[in-house]
Amino acid sequence: FDDYRDLEGQFDKLVSIEMIEAVGPQFLDSYFSQISRLLKPDGLALVQAINMPEQRYKRALKNVDFIQRFIFPGSFIPSLGAMLDSVRTGSDLVMTHAEDIGFHYARTLRDWCERFMANRDTLDSLGYDKAFRRLWHFYFAYCEAGFSERAIGVSQILFAKPGNKRENILSV
């Protein structure tokens, strides 16, 4: 995979799946600016992002949580408002649709956890110890609870360039 900052060309459609969490709050404007630059004048971009409620966003930027410390160092979870602020200041994109799939994601995490724990013997044979299993079991449960309780969410957000005049943008 190429770094999004190094991509060139013009595309009809662009999809970014949970990459924004690795961008960092200081680079949100340039992230959306690059998405905008990469799209043709009538292009569409779908961004799937883990996000958090607005009320907790600024406080979360000042803290390191379990996931940032043990699972994904350097990651961050934006709020929808932070993303839209960056769209406004860094691009000409227009948000045309957003959907929260967090409850579905909670189920996905539960399924991943069950499969992970069902493969204990394989993990052992690969050299992963009980501490590793406990860490990831906790991670899956932590995230499942977060999505179930709406402490975090997952949104699929569709953006269009101003030249996109399709009437039914979701059927494309």
Steps between C-alpha positions, in 0.01 A plus 500: 500500500612851427496785746190708424717814495701361207206398282459679171243503224129559477238247603125466454467345845720462803449288812687542829422229755605582857817672391409835646578367850867482398510851351500696824300809589771736375474354147121479455489810276773367270337153496172639369683740270682206344175304458353802325806541275486133399136513389375603159266805502195269534671240723381325814690402814389260770676530835438234762617626837487395859378812677402629839231735629574871476472541877808284562720591202710788640560318828599181315764690302683569828492141628645165404255214537548122513490461122751778437732361764488128421340433161540792258763745630462844349144446387213736566124492464345809343152635557268555207520873571881498482484320167241741361701801622797367304286434195385862520848649539703254291282411203208573274327172590133489593368238742203332334430207731615352831408177667592370846578127495635479856247245626591272210866550582439388860371169363802474270736544795314235699537259205871582462553437869325163487712392203816628662435314825399183313850493350696489826695194393607664176606813687700288743671315214598835347664608827233738631459471875204538738581865560466567125164319492374690805605832346311433177202347679476819704542714185211324325275527806600864563414598143180297487380677815603838361296451182204345684484792745562764230818617671651458153342448163583408146372725226498461126502851359445575133650817356448643152693753299292806402476378140316185603137548397379139521143489629526170690853509627464189719416266213823572313 
